[in-house]
Amino acid sequence: MDVFERLKTEAAADWQSYVDHDFVRQLEAGTLPQAAFRTYLVQDYLFLIQFARAYALATYKSRTLADMKAAQAGLAAILGEMDLHVRLCGRWGLSPANIEAAPEHQATVAYTRFVLDCGAAGDLLDLHVALAPCVIGYAEIGRNLAPNGIDALGNHPYREWIGEYAGEAYQELAVSARRHLDDLAARAMTERRFDELATLFGKASRLEADFWQMGLDAADR
């Protein structure tokens, strides 16, 4: 069991509230209202801007060249992920300028600033544990939403989004993130500290669940 699995097991209830959220279930069924998805996409774009800052912080916090290269790879993946949001938002006539001008929702601020605070106040391990529910969690969600492969999704209304996270490139990025988390833990984690990291991981997972809920709440207005 790697560190990520240990964290999931220790914070099981918080983790399930995130990966089995009703937003995810409706996304899987293709019944998620477009208003919910559109709100989510815009906020996730703003979210990723802050996560790009987190990876820049990871570079600063790195003590080895290998850690710096991992941060660079994470930043490159985020910038590529933002292109997906631009394409999808363009279907609703939203330009990058429109998206960037949107105000950040409270749920967006809560999670992104939590991650940045973990990185600023803690070390590289704290930062990557706070990032893990998003970075590695999206790969797990994507894989679960496309159990028979992306082609089997057919004309699913959210095929492109699911395909991004179920695809080979993102899955490989998540595997690398898990390995890096193990490496950081081998250097800096004690059993006593694991309990603190599990609490941090659980909080990050709950904030991810709140982010999904933000999208659903927007569709109810």
N, C-alpha and C positions, 0 to 999 in steps of 0.2 A: 504494500500500500504506500503510494507516494504521499508527499506532504499535502498536495491538493485533495486527495481522497480522504486523508485524515481530517482536514479542515471541514470538508463537506459532511463527514460523519459526525463530527463534534457539533456542528451547527446545522443539523439535519432539518429542523423545523423551519429555520430561516431560509435555508437553501430551497426547500420545497415551495415556500411561499413565493419564491422568485421564478424557478423554472417551471412550476405548474400553475402559474398565475392565469387567471381567466383570459387575460390579453393573449397569452401564448396559446391557450386552448382554442380561442376564437380564430387566431392567426392560422393555426393548424387546420381548422375546419373550413377556412376561407370565408367565414361569416363576420370577421372583424369589420366594423363600419369604417368606411373610407375616412370619415372625419377623425376617428381615433388614430388611424394609421398616419394620416397627414400630420396631425399634431405631434405624434411620436417622432416622425421623421425630422420635422423642423427642430424639435427640441434635441433630438439625438445628434443633429449636426452641430448645434451649439455645445452639446455635451462633449463631442469629439474635439472641439477646439480646446477645451479645458484639459482633455486627456492628452492632447499633444503637448501641452505645457507640463503635464505630469511626467511624460517621457523625457522632456528636456531636463526636468528636475532629476530624473533617474540618471541621466548622463552626469550631471554635477555630483550626484551622490555616489557614483561608481568609483571603486578603488582599483579596478583592473580594466585592462583594455577589453577583455571579453565581456565584462558588464556593460561597457560603453557601446560595444557593437550590438549587444542585445537591445539596449535602449534605442539605438539607431534603427534597428529592424522594426521595433514596435512603433516608432514614430512614422516610418515609411508606410507601414500597414494602415495606420490611422488615416494618413493623408489619402491613401488609395480608397479606403472605406468611405471617405467623404465624397468621393466622386460618385459612388452609388447613390447617395442621398441627393446629390445635385440632379442626377438623371431622373430619379423617381419624382422628386419635387417638381421638375420641369413639366411633368404631365399635368400638373395643376396650374401651370403658368407662373411658377415661383422661380425666380432667378436666384443665383447665389447671393446677390445683394439683398434681395427680399428676405432670404433666410437669415442672413447675418444681422439684419436690422430688427428681427423679431426679439421681443424681450424674453429673457430666460425665465422659465417657470420655476417655482419654488423647489420642485422635485429635482430639477436640473442643478440648481445651485447647491442643494443639500448634498447630493452625492459627489459632485465634482469637487466641491471645496473640502469635503470630508477626505477625499483621496489626497488632495494637495496638502492638507494639514497633516495627514499621516506621514507623507513624505518629508515635509518641512521639519516636523517635530521629531520624527523617528529616523530610522536608517533605511537602506535599500530594501531590506526584507519587509519591513512594515509597509513600504510603498507598494511592493509587488503583491503582497497579500491583499491590500485594499483594491488593487487593480484586478486581481484574479477572477472575481465573480463576473466581471464584464468580459475581460480578454479571453478567459478559458470557458466561462459559462456560455457565451454566445456560440462557441463551437459545439458544446454539448446540446444546446437547444436546437441549433441548425441540424445536427445529426439526427436528433429525435424527430424533427419535423419532416425529414426526408429519409426514412428508414430503408426505402427501396431505391434510393438514388434520385438525383434531381430530375432525370428524364421521366420518372414515374409520376411526377407532379402534374404532368400534362399542362392544361390551361389554368392551373391554380392561380387565383388573382394576386397572390403574393409570392409567386414562384421566384422572381428575380431576387427578392430580399432573402428568402430561404436559401436559394442557391449560393448566395454570397457567403453565408456562414456554414453551409453544409459542404461547400466546395473544397477541393483538395488543398488549395493555397491557404485558406483560413484554418483548415484542420491541422496543417503542418505548423502554422504559426502557433496554434494552441499547444501542440506537442512540445515545441521549443520553449514556450512559456512555462510549461510544467517542469521541464528539465532544469530550466534556469531557477525556478522556485526551489527545487530540490537542492541545487548547488548552493544557493544562498542560505538555505536552512542548515546545510551541512557545515557551513562556516560560522553561522551566527545564532542558531536556535538551540536552546536548552528545553528540557521538558517543562520546566516552570514557565518559560516564555511561550511555549506552545499554547497554553491556556489563554494568555493575553492575545495571541495572534488569532485564535479561534473566535474570541469575542469580537475582534476587529473584523474578521471575515463575516461573521454573522450580521454585524451592523451593515456592512457593505451590501450583503445580500438583501437585507430588508429595504435598503435605499433603492436597490434595483427594482424590487417589487413595487415600491412607491412610484417609480418612474413608469412602469407599465400602467399602474392605476391612473396616473396623470392622463395618459392617452385615452383610457376608457371614460374617465370623467368628462373629458372634452366632448366626447360623442353624445353625452347625455344632456348637454346644454342646449 
